[in-house]
Amino acid sequence: MTPQSLLTEPSRVDEPRAAQEYSDVLSQVAAEGKPLIVRRNGADLAAVVPLEYPELLREVATRQAVEQRAAQIDWDRVPQTQRPGPGLGKGMITFIGPDFDAPLDCMKEYTE
């Protein structure tokens, strides 16, 4: 799918009357990567779109939802956290097993 295919007006076709005509419409959309509008009695009825389009729509909707949530946050009130300095875990490790530095079973083939 190209950005140009997203910006161009979709082509229109009359509603297929036979199974082969439906197949031709699907094949055209898949091959060209462009949507087609299907018309019935001259009025737009439905759109046939490439598989990439629904995924793109989900991405756009997700991005919009995230942007809406971000706009609701008062960023001046969010605390600015800093990375903890070295040594903050000192004294927190109270037990180390006797086999702490023993080779792991899954690594034996590499250490033998």
C-alpha positions as CSV (number, residue, x, y, z in Angstrom):
1,M,0.0,0.0,0.0
2,T,1.4,3.4,-1.0
3,P,0.6,6.7,0.6
4,Q,-0.8,7.8,-2.8
5,S,-3.4,5.0,-2.7
6,L,-4.7,6.4,0.5
7,L,-5.1,9.9,-0.9
8,T,-6.7,9.1,-4.2
9,E,-10.4,8.8,-4.7
10,P,-11.4,5.1,-4.9
11,S,-12.6,3.8,-8.2
12,R,-16.3,2.7,-8.5
13,V,-17.7,-0.4,-10.1
14,D,-21.3,-1.5,-10.6
15,E,-22.5,-4.3,-8.3
16,P,-21.2,-7.6,-9.7
17,R,-24.0,-9.9,-10.9
18,A,-22.2,-13.2,-11.0
19,A,-19.7,-15.0,-8.8
20,Q,-16.9,-14.5,-11.3
21,E,-17.5,-10.8,-11.3
22,Y,-17.2,-10.7,-7.5
23,S,-14.0,-12.7,-7.8
24,D,-12.7,-10.1,-10.4
25,V,-13.4,-7.3,-8.0
26,L,-11.6,-9.0,-5.1
27,S,-8.6,-9.8,-7.4
28,Q,-8.4,-6.2,-8.6
29,V,-8.4,-4.9,-5.0
30,A,-5.7,-7.4,-4.0
31,A,-3.5,-6.8,-7.0
32,E,-3.7,-3.0,-7.0
33,G,-3.8,-2.4,-3.3
34,K,-6.5,0.2,-3.8
35,P,-10.1,0.2,-2.5
36,L,-13.1,-0.1,-4.8
37,I,-16.6,1.3,-4.2
38,V,-19.3,-1.0,-5.3
39,R,-22.5,0.7,-6.6
40,R,-26.0,-0.5,-6.8
41,N,-28.4,1.4,-9.1
42,G,-25.9,4.2,-9.3
43,A,-25.6,4.7,-5.5
44,D,-22.5,3.8,-3.5
45,L,-23.3,0.6,-1.6
46,A,-20.1,-0.8,-0.1
47,A,-16.3,-0.6,-0.2
48,V,-13.9,-3.4,-0.8
49,V,-10.5,-2.6,0.7
50,P,-7.1,-4.3,0.8
51,L,-6.3,-6.2,4.0
52,E,-3.8,-3.6,5.1
53,Y,-6.5,-1.0,5.5
54,P,-8.2,-2.4,8.7
55,E,-4.8,-2.6,10.4
56,L,-4.0,1.0,9.4
57,L,-7.4,2.1,10.8
58,R,-6.6,0.3,14.1
59,E,-3.2,2.1,14.3
60,V,-4.8,5.5,13.6
61,A,-7.5,4.9,16.2
62,T,-5.0,3.8,18.8
63,R,-2.8,6.8,18.1
64,Q,-5.8,9.1,18.5
65,A,-6.8,7.5,21.8
66,V,-3.3,7.9,23.1
67,E,-3.2,11.5,22.1
68,Q,-6.5,12.2,23.7
69,R,-5.3,10.6,27.0
70,A,-2.1,12.5,26.8
71,A,-3.9,15.8,26.4
72,Q,-5.9,15.1,29.6
73,I,-2.7,14.8,31.7
74,D,-1.5,17.9,33.6
75,W,2.1,17.4,32.8
76,D,3.2,20.2,35.2
77,R,1.9,18.1,38.1
78,V,3.6,14.9,37.0
79,P,6.6,14.4,39.3
80,Q,9.9,14.4,37.5
81,T,11.5,11.1,38.6
82,Q,15.2,10.7,38.4
83,R,17.2,7.5,38.1
84,P,18.2,6.2,41.5
85,G,21.8,6.7,42.4
86,P,24.2,3.8,42.8
87,G,24.2,1.9,46.1
88,L,20.5,2.2,46.9
89,G,20.2,-1.6,47.1
90,K,23.1,-1.9,49.5
91,G,22.1,-4.2,52.4
92,M,18.9,-5.4,50.7
93,I,20.3,-8.8,49.5
94,T,20.2,-10.9,52.7
95,F,20.5,-14.4,51.2
96,I,22.5,-15.9,48.3
97,G,22.1,-19.6,47.7
98,P,25.2,-21.8,47.9
99,D,24.9,-22.6,44.2
100,F,24.7,-19.0,43.1
101,D,27.8,-19.1,40.9
102,A,27.3,-22.7,39.7
103,P,26.8,-23.2,36.0
104,L,23.2,-23.4,34.8
105,D,22.1,-26.8,33.6
106,C,21.1,-25.3,30.2
107,M,24.6,-24.0,29.8
108,K,26.5,-27.2,30.5
109,E,27.1,-28.0,26.8
110,Y,28.9,-24.7,26.4
111,T,31.1,-25.0,29.5
112,E,32.3,-28.5,29.1
